[in-house]
Amino acid sequence: MAIDRQGTGLAVLRICLGVFFIFEGVGKIRWFIDTSLLARQLADWSHAVGPGSSSHWYLERIAIPGVAIFARLVPLGEMA
């Protein structure tokens, strides 16, 4: 009887990644109630990056204005 080592390894990896993402999503469950937690973190990141960088542009134009949406989508996506 042959053991499919590649299939078994991929199944173990898939389960470990699933458990990791579930715990990451559960850790962000507070974002549903208080979006200021994510807003504060994004503002800190915005001050840390250079003003002309693409990261600063992304934070100022997309992430910070959409914080109410992202605060709910990120935990849902990680737990799904």
Helices and strands as residue ranges (DSSP letters): H 5-27, G 29-32, H 36-48, H 54-58, I 59-63, H 67-79
